[in-house]
Amino acid sequence: MRYLPLTPSDRTAMLATIGAKSIDDLFIDVPEVARLDGPVHGLPNHASELAVERHMSALARKNLAAGDVPFFLGCGAYRHHVPASVDHLIQRGEFLTAYTPYQPEIAQGTLQVMFEFQTQVARLLGCDVANASMYDGSTACWEAITMARRVTKRGKAILSGGLHPHYVSVANTMAKFTGDVLVTSLPTFSPEPDTLDLINAIDDETSCVVVQYPDILGRIEDMSALAEACHAKKALLIAVVTEPVALGAIKSPGEMGADIVVGEGQSLGVGLQFGGPYVGLFACSEKLVRQMPGRLCGETVDAEGKRGFVLTLSTREQHIRREKATSNICTSSVLCALAMSAHMTLLGEAGLRRLAELNHVAASAAADRLAEVDGVELVTDRFFNEFTLKLSKEARPVVRALADKGILAGVSLGRLYPDATELQNGLVVAVTETTTEEDVETLASALEEALA
C-alpha cells in the first residue's frame, strides 16, 4: 500500500483554510510559460528496471574513464590509487550512517572518526585545530574569507591570481550577498607567483589575502614573507590547498604563518566521482577557533570516566545561534571525511611521504620528457605533481584532438580563463603515482604530432 498521509477530504479542508480552490492555485506565482503542460519533452515513458539498466549502461560506455586511458587531468581533482580497504571500512555499521551525531551515546563510531580526522587535517595543514569537514574546497575558501571579515571587522579580500578560478567564481557569487570587496587578478606565465604584488596591495582595509599552495599553475612559493606583511597590517593570510598529498613533501602553510588553511581533500581516499561529492578541509590557529565555521568534535569522558567524543563549541552553529551563527553550513561531508581519514591512517606518516615522493619523481620525469617536444615550453620550474606547459598552438583544440585519440592530456588554461587571450596556449598537466612511463611517452608522441 502506498504511503498517502492525506485523504482527499484532508486536502480539501487544508485548501479551504488557506483560501485556495485547488492544488493548481498553489502554483499561480509560477509563470505559465514555466509550467509543464504534459510529459517532459525528450524524456521517455517509464520502463522496466532491466531496460533502464541496459540504457544507462549503454550511455556509460560512451564515457572515457580515467583508469582506461593515459590521464593527466588535475587542477583541483586528482586521480590517485585508493586502497580497497578504504571502501570496506567506510561501509562498516559503526560509521556508515546519515545520522547527525548530536546524541553521542549512539554515535561514538562516527564521532571518534571525526575527532581523528580533525587531528590528521590539523597536522597535515600545520594548524592548531581543524573542523569536521566542509562541503568542498571552494566553499571552504569562501567560509575562510567571511571568517576573516568577522575577525578583522574589514571587508576587502585580496585573491591571488594563482587561486583556482572556480574558487574565485564561488567567492564572487557569495560576495554579492555579503558586500565583501574582492580584489582579483589573472595568473601569468611567469615561473614566480604574484607574491610581491600581493604584499604591495595590502592596506588598512584588507581583511585577508588568499593564496593557493601549490597554485593553479603548479607553482610553489614560500609564503612566510607574505604572512609577515599581512600581520603587519593586522590582516589574515588564508592558504588554499587543492592537492593535500603535496604536504607529504613540502612545508605546510601553517608552518609558514598562514592563519587559516582550507582546501580540498579529494585526492586522499575519495575518487574523482564525476566531480563530487568531495570533502572540504578547514583549519586555523587556536585563537580563532570560536570564529571557525562547521562542526567540531571534542574528546571528553563519560559518567564512568571512559574516554568518549562529543560535538563541542556548538554555540557557533546555525541550529543554536540562528542568523548569528558563524556560518550557514549545517552539516559536514562525514562519509568522504571518513574515507580520507581511513586512507591517511593506512598510509601513516611514512606512507604519505613515500606517496608524495612517488608523485614528485614521476612528475619531474614527465616534465623533462614533455619539455623535449618541439613547440612545448615548461613554465613551472618549482612544482610538486602538477606543472604548466606553454604550447606553440592554442591548447584547447590540442586537448580535444588528443581526447578523441583516447588521451586525457591535461587542463587547458583557455578552458579555465576563456577571456584571457594571453593564456590560451597554456596546458596544466598533472602526474600522480597512477601515471606510467608509457602514459608519458604516449602523451609526448601525441603532442609532437599535434604541434608539428
One Martini backbone bead per residue (centre of mass of N, CA, C, O) as a GRO file, in nm:
protein
  452
    1MET     BB    1   0.096   0.037   0.023
    2ARG     BB    2   0.076   0.351  -0.010
    3TYR     BB    3   0.201   0.656   0.114
    4LEU     BB    4  -0.094   0.839   0.234
    5PRO     BB    5  -0.147   1.090   0.462
    6LEU     BB    6  -0.373   1.214   0.270
    7THR     BB    7  -0.688   1.288   0.219
    8PRO     BB    8  -0.915   1.442   0.028
    9SER     BB    9  -1.046   1.587   0.276
   10ASP     BB   10  -0.788   1.707   0.385
   11ARG     BB   11  -0.720   1.883   0.139
   12THR     BB   12  -0.977   2.046   0.129
   13ALA     BB   13  -0.946   2.174   0.410
   14MET     BB   14  -0.670   2.312   0.359
   15LEU     BB   15  -0.754   2.486   0.117
   16ALA     BB   16  -0.982   2.640   0.263
   17THR     BB   17  -0.803   2.775   0.481
   18ILE     BB   18  -0.622   2.934   0.242
   19GLY     BB   19  -0.815   2.996  -0.019
   20ALA     BB   20  -0.814   2.739  -0.206
   21LYS     BB   21  -0.941   2.539  -0.471
   22SER     BB   22  -0.654   2.419  -0.557
   23ILE     BB   23  -0.348   2.304  -0.625
   24ASP     BB   24  -0.295   2.504  -0.862
   25ASP     BB   25  -0.308   2.768  -0.683
   26LEU     BB   26  -0.009   2.724  -0.562
   27PHE     BB   27   0.118   2.809  -0.878
   28ILE     BB   28   0.060   3.117  -0.967
   29ASP     BB   29   0.366   3.231  -0.945
   30VAL     BB   30   0.411   3.058  -1.187
   31PRO     BB   31   0.475   3.083  -1.489
   32GLU     BB   32   0.326   2.940  -1.755
   33VAL     BB   33   0.590   2.894  -1.926
   34ALA     BB   34   0.709   2.708  -1.670
   35ARG     BB   35   0.489   2.505  -1.715
   36LEU     BB   36   0.362   2.201  -1.735
   37ASP     BB   37   0.153   2.037  -2.008
   38GLY     BB   38   0.321   1.765  -1.971
   39PRO     BB   39   0.546   1.587  -2.069
   40VAL     BB   40   0.873   1.559  -2.091
   41HIS     BB   41   1.075   1.647  -2.327
   42GLY     BB   42   1.260   1.355  -2.418
   43LEU     BB   43   1.125   1.178  -2.202
   44PRO     BB   44   1.071   0.876  -2.128
   45ASN     BB   45   0.889   0.643  -2.044
   46HIS     BB   46   0.839   0.404  -1.857
   47ALA     BB   47   1.045   0.132  -1.736
   48SER     BB   48   1.216  -0.120  -1.678
   49GLU     BB   49   1.484  -0.198  -1.495
   50LEU     BB   50   1.638  -0.348  -1.719
   51ALA     BB   51   1.612  -0.128  -1.938
   52VAL     BB   52   1.753   0.095  -1.781
   53GLU     BB   53   2.024  -0.046  -1.739
   54ARG     BB   54   2.092  -0.074  -2.039
   55HIS     BB   55   2.082   0.226  -2.109
   56MET     BB   56   2.295   0.329  -1.902
   57SER     BB   57   2.526   0.147  -1.999
   58ALA     BB   58   2.542   0.266  -2.283
   59LEU     BB   59   2.612   0.551  -2.191
   60ALA     BB   60   2.871   0.480  -2.020
   61ARG     BB   61   3.042   0.375  -2.273
   62LYS     BB   62   3.098   0.682  -2.372
   63ASN     BB   63   3.297   0.708  -2.171
   64LEU     BB   64   3.615   0.833  -2.042
   65ALA     BB   65   3.795   0.665  -1.840
   66ALA     BB   66   4.054   0.725  -1.629
   67GLY     BB   67   4.168   0.410  -1.618
   68ASP     BB   68   4.181   0.362  -1.955
   69VAL     BB   69   4.375   0.614  -1.984
   70PRO     BB   70   4.571   0.860  -2.031
   71PHE     BB   71   4.615   1.070  -1.728
   72PHE     BB   72   4.634   1.456  -1.678
   73LEU     BB   73   4.436   1.553  -1.475
   74GLY     BB   74   4.345   1.841  -1.260
   75CYS     BB   75   4.280   2.121  -1.097
   76GLY     BB   76   4.151   1.983  -0.800
   77ALA     BB   77   4.144   1.683  -0.942
   78TYR     BB   78   4.262   1.352  -0.853
   79ARG     BB   79   4.440   1.061  -0.950
   80HIS     BB   80   4.431   0.801  -0.716
   81HIS     BB   81   4.506   0.547  -0.518
   82VAL     BB   82   4.253   0.338  -0.366
   83PRO     BB   83   4.214   0.137  -0.130
   84ALA     BB   84   3.990  -0.118  -0.070
   85SER     BB   85   3.971  -0.074   0.245
   86VAL     BB   86   3.821   0.192   0.245
   87ASP     BB   87   3.543   0.091   0.147
   88HIS     BB   88   3.506  -0.110   0.376
   89LEU     BB   89   3.515   0.084   0.622
   90ILE     BB   90   3.277   0.288   0.534
   91GLN     BB   91   3.058   0.029   0.557
   92ARG     BB   92   3.048   0.021   0.842
   93GLY     BB   93   2.818   0.048   1.098
   94GLU     BB   94   2.981   0.258   1.278
   95PHE     BB   95   2.976   0.478   1.018
   96LEU     BB   96   2.731   0.421   0.823
   97THR     BB   97   2.568   0.733   0.841
   98ALA     BB   98   2.317   1.003   0.834
   99TYR     BB   99   2.355   1.074   1.121
  100THR     BB  100   2.351   1.315   1.351
  101PRO     BB  101   2.589   1.344   1.630
  102TYR     BB  102   2.415   1.464   1.893
  103GLN     BB  103   2.409   1.160   2.011
  104PRO     BB  104   2.674   1.006   2.154
  105GLU     BB  105   2.557   0.725   2.258
  106ILE     BB  106   2.506   0.647   1.919
  107ALA     BB  107   2.803   0.796   1.785
  108GLN     BB  108   3.108   0.705   1.841
  109GLY     BB  109   3.222   0.621   1.568
  110THR     BB  110   3.187   0.890   1.419
  111LEU     BB  111   3.325   1.076   1.630
  112GLN     BB  112   3.606   0.948   1.629
  113VAL     BB  113   3.666   1.002   1.332
  114MET     BB  114   3.635   1.308   1.346
  115PHE     BB  115   3.864   1.350   1.547
  116GLU     BB  116   4.089   1.219   1.375
  117PHE     BB  117   4.054   1.396   1.128
  118GLN     BB  118   4.125   1.662   1.265
  119THR     BB  119   4.410   1.581   1.346
  120GLN     BB  120   4.518   1.522   1.063
  121VAL     BB  121   4.459   1.800   0.934
  122ALA     BB  122   4.616   1.977   1.130
  123ARG     BB  123   4.892   1.844   1.070
  124LEU     BB  124   4.897   1.879   0.761
  125LEU     BB  125   4.841   2.211   0.773
  126GLY     BB  126   4.970   2.341   1.044
  127CYS     BB  127   4.753   2.344   1.282
  128ASP     BB  128   4.565   2.346   1.574
  129VAL     BB  129   4.277   2.334   1.418
  130ALA     BB  130   3.994   2.132   1.306
  131ASN     BB  131   3.733   2.041   1.137
  132ALA     BB  132   3.475   1.802   1.017
  133SER     BB  133   3.419   1.957   0.759
  134MET     BB  134   3.326   2.034   0.432
  135TYR     BB  135   3.202   2.026   0.125
  136ASP     BB  136   3.449   2.197  -0.009
  137GLY     BB  137   3.699   2.396  -0.121
  138SER     BB  138   3.541   2.650  -0.223
  139THR     BB  139   3.359   2.693   0.034
  140ALA     BB  140   3.593   2.706   0.233
  141CYS     BB  141   3.713   2.963   0.117
  142TRP     BB  142   3.473   3.147   0.175
  143GLU     BB  143   3.458   3.097   0.480
  144ALA     BB  144   3.735   3.229   0.533
  145ILE     BB  145   3.662   3.514   0.439
  146THR     BB  146   3.430   3.558   0.647
  147MET     BB  147   3.603   3.510   0.895
  148ALA     BB  148   3.796   3.749   0.846
  149ARG     BB  149   3.578   3.963   0.877
  150ARG     BB  150   3.504   3.901   1.173
  151VAL     BB  151   3.792   3.941   1.293
  152THR     BB  152   3.869   4.240   1.146
  153LYS     BB  153   3.630   4.425   1.040
  154ARG     BB  154   3.660   4.366   0.728
  155GLY     BB  155   3.588   4.384   0.343
  156LYS     BB  156   3.882   4.307   0.208
  157ALA     BB  157   3.988   4.083  -0.050
  158ILE     BB  158   4.289   3.920  -0.163
  159LEU     BB  159   4.335   3.752  -0.472
  160SER     BB  160   4.511   3.541  -0.623
  161GLY     BB  161   4.601   3.447  -0.947
  162GLY     BB  162   4.655   3.135  -0.835
  163LEU     BB  163   4.363   3.094  -0.796
  164HIS     BB  164   4.113   2.913  -0.853
  165PRO     BB  165   3.855   3.011  -1.059
  166HIS     BB  166   3.626   2.860  -0.908
  167TYR     BB  167   3.679   2.991  -0.635
  168VAL     BB  168   3.640   3.278  -0.732
  169SER     BB  169   3.348   3.242  -0.830
  170VAL     BB  170   3.224   3.172  -0.558
  171ALA     BB  171   3.309   3.433  -0.415
  172ASN     BB  172   3.159   3.629  -0.606
  173THR     BB  173   2.878   3.522  -0.552
  174MET     BB  174   2.873   3.565  -0.236
  175ALA     BB  175   2.953   3.875  -0.230
  176LYS     BB  176   2.673   3.983  -0.328
  177PHE     BB  177   2.546   3.926  -0.021
  178THR     BB  178   2.785   4.079   0.170
  179GLY     BB  179   2.987   4.313   0.034
  180ASP     BB  180   3.242   4.213  -0.049
  181VAL     BB  181   3.571   4.292  -0.149
  182LEU     BB  182   3.726   4.172  -0.449
  183VAL     BB  183   4.063   4.118  -0.536
  184THR     BB  184   4.158   4.044  -0.867
  185SER     BB  185   4.345   3.811  -1.083
  186LEU     BB  186   4.572   3.693  -1.316
  187PRO     BB  187   4.767   3.479  -1.443
  188THR     BB  188   5.099   3.395  -1.537
  189PHE     BB  189   5.396   3.269  -1.706
  190SER     BB  190   5.540   3.296  -1.460
  191PRO     BB  191   5.742   3.121  -1.232
  192GLU     BB  192   5.628   3.341  -1.046
  193PRO     BB  193   5.442   3.445  -0.825
  194ASP     BB  194   5.233   3.725  -0.678
  195THR     BB  195   5.359   3.817  -0.399
  196LEU     BB  196   5.450   4.115  -0.431
  197ASP     BB  197   5.174   4.226  -0.517
  198LEU     BB  198   5.027   4.147  -0.258
  199ILE     BB  199   5.195   4.308  -0.058
  200ASN     BB  200   5.137   4.592  -0.198
  201ALA     BB  201   4.806   4.564  -0.159
  202ILE     BB  202   4.818   4.599   0.134
  203ASP     BB  203   4.591   4.736   0.375
  204ASP     BB  204   4.371   4.876   0.620
  205GLU     BB  205   4.118   4.711   0.460
  206THR     BB  206   4.237   4.433   0.493
  207SER     BB  207   4.143   4.105   0.580
  208CYS     BB  208   4.273   3.931   0.330
  209VAL     BB  209   4.484   3.674   0.191
  210VAL     BB  210   4.465   3.462  -0.105
  211VAL     BB  211   4.627   3.144  -0.146
  212GLN     BB  212   4.782   2.900  -0.343
  213TYR     BB  213   4.908   2.553  -0.238
  214PRO     BB  214   4.964   2.498  -0.493
  215ASP     BB  215   4.896   2.647  -0.773
  216ILE     BB  216   4.730   2.643  -1.073
  217LEU     BB  217   5.036   2.603  -1.211
  218GLY     BB  218   5.217   2.456  -0.962
  219ARG     BB  219   5.334   2.663  -0.786
  220ILE     BB  220   5.595   2.733  -0.538
  221GLU     BB  221   5.576   2.927  -0.226
  222ASP     BB  222   5.701   3.116   0.012
  223MET     BB  223   5.478   3.268   0.274
  224SER     BB  224   5.624   3.426   0.503
  225ALA     BB  225   5.633   3.723   0.395
  226LEU     BB  226   5.326   3.745   0.358
  227ALA     BB  227   5.247   3.699   0.651
  228GLU     BB  228   5.398   3.945   0.766
  229ALA     BB  229   5.245   4.157   0.599
  230CYS     BB  230   4.967   4.097   0.707
  231HIS     BB  231   5.027   4.135   1.017
  232ALA     BB  232   5.119   4.434   0.994
  233LYS     BB  233   4.796   4.494   0.896
  234LYS     BB  234   4.592   4.296   1.043
  235ALA     BB  235   4.587   4.051   0.860
  236LEU     BB  236   4.501   3.759   0.687
  237LEU     BB  237   4.616   3.432   0.602
  238ILE     BB  238   4.509   3.236   0.320
  239ALA     BB  239   4.524   2.891   0.250
  240VAL     BB  240   4.512   2.682  -0.047
  241VAL     BB  241   4.448   2.324  -0.080
  242THR     BB  242   4.413   2.083  -0.356
  243GLU     BB  243   4.688   1.897  -0.277
  244PRO     BB  244   4.761   1.715   0.003
  245VAL     BB  245   5.001   1.533  -0.086
  246ALA     BB  246   5.216   1.762  -0.091
  247LEU     BB  247   5.248   1.765   0.237
  248GLY     BB  248   5.459   1.519   0.221
  249ALA     BB  249   5.700   1.734   0.095
  250ILE     BB  250   5.599   2.011   0.201
  251LYS     BB  251   5.545   2.280   0.361
  252SER     BB  252   5.324   2.403   0.562
  253PRO     BB  253   5.128   2.680   0.595
  254GLY     BB  254   5.136   2.705   0.907
  255GLU     BB  255   5.454   2.721   0.928
  256MET     BB  256   5.436   3.011   0.749
  257GLY     BB  257   5.168   3.177   0.892
  258ALA     BB  258   4.898   3.078   0.848
  259ASP     BB  259   4.575   3.125   0.980
  260ILE     BB  260   4.424   2.988   0.731
  261VAL     BB  261   4.339   2.649   0.622
  262VAL     BB  262   4.234   2.525   0.312
  263GLY     BB  263   4.048   2.262   0.120
  264GLU     BB  264   4.098   1.962  -0.073
  265GLY     BB  265   4.052   1.596  -0.002
  266GLN     BB  266   4.013   1.400  -0.252
  267SER     BB  267   4.310   1.263  -0.298
  268LEU     BB  268   4.217   1.119  -0.018
  269GLY     BB  269   4.001   0.841  -0.064
  270VAL     BB  270   3.873   1.003  -0.309
  271GLY     BB  271   3.727   1.002  -0.586
  272LEU     BB  272   3.626   1.166  -0.864
  273GLN     BB  273   3.309   1.135  -0.911
  274PHE     BB  274   3.221   1.349  -1.131
  275GLY     BB  275   3.286   1.595  -0.900
  276GLY     BB  276   3.127   1.422  -0.675
  277PRO     BB  277   3.171   1.408  -0.368
  278TYR     BB  278   3.354   1.595  -0.137
  279VAL     BB  279   3.619   1.746   0.086
  280GLY     BB  280   3.646   1.989   0.314
  281LEU     BB  281   3.900   2.198   0.450
  282PHE     BB  282   3.953   2.325   0.802
  283ALA     BB  283   4.194   2.555   0.944
  284CYS     BB  284   4.344   2.690   1.256
  285SER     BB  285   4.397   2.883   1.503
  286GLU     BB  286   4.307   2.881   1.831
  287LYS     BB  287   4.216   3.190   1.854
  288LEU     BB  288   3.988   3.131   1.606
  289VAL     BB  289   3.778   2.898   1.674
  290ARG     BB  290   3.505   3.072   1.737
  291GLN     BB  291   3.502   3.150   1.408
  292MET     BB  292   3.458   2.872   1.312
  293PRO     BB  293   3.318   2.670   1.099
  294GLY     BB  294   3.134   2.415   1.178
  295ARG     BB  295   3.219   2.123   1.300
  296LEU     BB  296   3.314   1.999   1.640
  297CYS     BB  297   3.524   1.763   1.789
  298GLY     BB  298   3.548   1.619   2.120
  299GLU     BB  299   3.706   1.527   2.414
  300THR     BB  300   3.598   1.299   2.678
  301VAL     BB  301   3.396   1.184   2.953
  302ASP     BB  302   3.209   0.973   3.111
  303ALA     BB  303   3.042   0.863   3.391
  304GLU     BB  304   3.291   0.632   3.406
  305GLY     BB  305   3.563   0.768   3.272
  306LYS     BB  306   3.544   0.731   2.974
  307ARG     BB  307   3.630   0.765   2.668
  308GLY     BB  308   3.501   1.037   2.456
  309PHE     BB  309   3.264   1.188   2.212
  310VAL     BB  310   3.182   1.532   2.106
  311LEU     BB  311   3.016   1.799   2.035
  312THR     BB  312   3.158   2.130   2.013
  313LEU     BB  313   3.101   2.457   2.017
  314SER     BB  314   2.781   2.493   1.923
  315THR     BB  315   2.728   2.809   1.946
  316ARG     BB  316   2.824   2.863   1.641
  317GLU     BB  317   2.567   2.738   1.532
  318GLN     BB  318   2.267   2.740   1.360
  319HIS     BB  319   2.080   2.571   1.568
  320ILE     BB  320   2.141   2.815   1.783
  321ARG     BB  321   2.224   3.110   1.644
  322ARG     BB  322   2.136   3.133   1.369
  323GLU     BB  323   2.202   3.437   1.225
  324LYS     BB  324   2.475   3.435   1.431
  325ALA     BB  325   2.632   3.245   1.294
  326THR     BB  326   2.932   3.156   1.140
  327SER     BB  327   2.731   2.973   0.960
  328ASN     BB  328   2.518   2.798   0.724
  329ILE     BB  329   2.643   2.548   0.788
  330CYS     BB  330   2.475   2.214   0.886
  331THR     BB  331   2.724   2.029   0.808
  332SER     BB  332   2.904   1.743   0.671
  333SER     BB  333   3.157   1.532   0.500
  334VAL     BB  334   3.180   1.244   0.649
  335LEU     BB  335   3.227   1.010   0.449
  336CYS     BB  336   3.472   1.143   0.307
  337ALA     BB  337   3.631   1.187   0.567
  338LEU     BB  338   3.655   0.888   0.631
  339ALA     BB  339   3.814   0.812   0.378
  340MET     BB  340   4.053   0.996   0.431
  341SER     BB  341   4.126   0.883   0.711
  342ALA     BB  342   4.174   0.592   0.621
  343HIS     BB  343   4.401   0.651   0.421
  344MET     BB  344   4.594   0.792   0.621
  345THR     BB  345   4.617   0.555   0.818
  346LEU     BB  346   4.734   0.350   0.616
  347LEU     BB  347   4.986   0.521   0.551
  348GLY     BB  348   5.096   0.725   0.718
  349GLU     BB  349   5.367   0.916   0.734
  350ALA     BB  350   5.557   0.745   0.555
  351GLY     BB  351   5.349   0.691   0.327
  352LEU     BB  352   5.298   0.985   0.246
  353ARG     BB  353   5.589   1.052   0.172
  354ARG     BB  354   5.611   0.833  -0.046
  355LEU     BB  355   5.379   0.929  -0.223
  356ALA     BB  356   5.499   1.208  -0.278
  357GLU     BB  357   5.759   1.107  -0.410
  358LEU     BB  358   5.629   0.959  -0.649
  359ASN     BB  359   5.494   1.208  -0.771
  360HIS     BB  360   5.745   1.389  -0.814
  361VAL     BB  361   5.917   1.201  -0.984
  362ALA     BB  362   5.709   1.161  -1.213
  363ALA     BB  363   5.674   1.464  -1.285
  364SER     BB  364   5.968   1.532  -1.352
  365ALA     BB  365   5.997   1.329  -1.585
  366ALA     BB  366   5.764   1.443  -1.755
  367ALA     BB  367   5.864   1.731  -1.791
  368ASP     BB  368   6.127   1.660  -1.936
  369ARG     BB  369   5.997   1.513  -2.176
  370LEU     BB  370   5.796   1.738  -2.277
  371ALA     BB  371   6.022   1.962  -2.318
  372GLU     BB  372   6.138   1.810  -2.585
  373VAL     BB  373   5.911   1.915  -2.738
  374ASP     BB  374   5.818   2.072  -3.002
  375GLY     BB  375   5.636   2.351  -2.878
  376VAL     BB  376   5.746   2.317  -2.572
  377GLU     BB  377   5.707   2.494  -2.256
  378LEU     BB  378   5.835   2.523  -1.938
  379VAL     BB  379   5.709   2.714  -1.674
  380THR     BB  380   5.750   2.527  -1.428
  381ASP     BB  381   6.021   2.492  -1.178
  382ARG     BB  382   5.824   2.464  -0.919
  383PHE     BB  383   5.697   2.144  -0.816
  384PHE     BB  384   5.511   1.859  -0.770
  385ASN     BB  385   5.246   1.717  -0.975
  386GLU     BB  386   5.224   2.008  -1.127
  387PHE     BB  387   5.224   2.162  -1.457
  388THR     BB  388   5.319   2.410  -1.705
  389LEU     BB  389   5.245   2.453  -2.047
  390LYS     BB  390   5.368   2.603  -2.351
  391LEU     BB  391   5.232   2.629  -2.653
  392SER     BB  392   5.233   2.688  -3.007
  393LYS     BB  393   4.931   2.641  -2.945
  394GLU     BB  394   4.625   2.611  -2.886
  395ALA     BB  395   4.507   2.399  -2.634
  396ARG     BB  396   4.213   2.308  -2.676
  397PRO     BB  397   4.235   2.157  -2.952
  398VAL     BB  398   4.450   1.960  -2.853
  399VAL     BB  399   4.287   1.825  -2.630
  400ARG     BB  400   4.060   1.728  -2.812
  401ALA     BB  401   4.229   1.555  -3.007
  402LEU     BB  402   4.343   1.365  -2.782
  403ALA     BB  403   4.071   1.263  -2.676
  404ASP     BB  404   3.994   1.124  -2.948
  405LYS     BB  405   4.261   0.926  -2.887
  406GLY     BB  406   4.268   0.857  -2.566
  407ILE     BB  407   4.382   1.142  -2.432
  408LEU     BB  408   4.425   1.302  -2.117
  409ALA     BB  409   4.633   1.588  -2.125
  410GLY     BB  410   4.463   1.808  -1.964
  411VAL     BB  411   4.436   2.156  -1.873
  412SER     BB  412   4.319   2.427  -2.020
  413LEU     BB  413   4.336   2.769  -1.979
  414GLY     BB  414   4.103   2.838  -2.176
  415ARG     BB  415   3.886   2.701  -1.997
  416LEU     BB  416   3.939   2.876  -1.735
  417TYR     BB  417   4.023   3.143  -1.941
  418PRO     BB  418   3.842   3.249  -2.203
  419ASP     BB  419   3.929   3.581  -2.189
  420ALA     BB  420   4.246   3.500  -2.190
  421THR     BB  421   4.458   3.522  -2.449
  422GLU     BB  422   4.746   3.482  -2.299
  423LEU     BB  423   4.644   3.164  -2.202
  424GLN     BB  424   4.566   2.966  -2.449
  425ASN     BB  425   4.855   2.789  -2.448
  426GLY     BB  426   4.784   2.654  -2.184
  427LEU     BB  427   4.900   2.353  -1.992
  428VAL     BB  428   4.784   2.140  -1.738
  429VAL     BB  429   4.982   1.891  -1.569
  430ALA     BB  430   4.915   1.573  -1.419
  431VAL     BB  431   5.111   1.361  -1.186
  432THR     BB  432   5.095   1.036  -1.062
  433GLU     BB  433   5.120   0.712  -0.942
  434THR     BB  434   4.931   0.619  -1.198
  435THR     BB  435   5.157   0.705  -1.382
  436THR     BB  436   5.323   0.608  -1.663
  437GLU     BB  437   5.573   0.596  -1.889
  438GLU     BB  438   5.383   0.527  -2.122
  439ASP     BB  439   5.195   0.766  -2.090
  440VAL     BB  440   5.406   0.986  -2.142
  441GLU     BB  441   5.493   0.889  -2.423
  442THR     BB  442   5.216   0.916  -2.551
  443LEU     BB  443   5.190   1.221  -2.508
  444ALA     BB  444   5.446   1.313  -2.652
  445SER     BB  445   5.372   1.197  -2.932
  446ALA     BB  446   5.104   1.353  -2.963
  447LEU     BB  447   5.227   1.639  -2.944
  448GLU     BB  448   5.416   1.621  -3.184
  449GLU     BB  449   5.184   1.588  -3.388
  450ALA     BB  450   5.001   1.839  -3.306
  451LEU     BB  451   5.264   2.056  -3.338
  452ALA     BB  452   5.370   2.015  -3.644
   0.00000   0.00000   0.00000
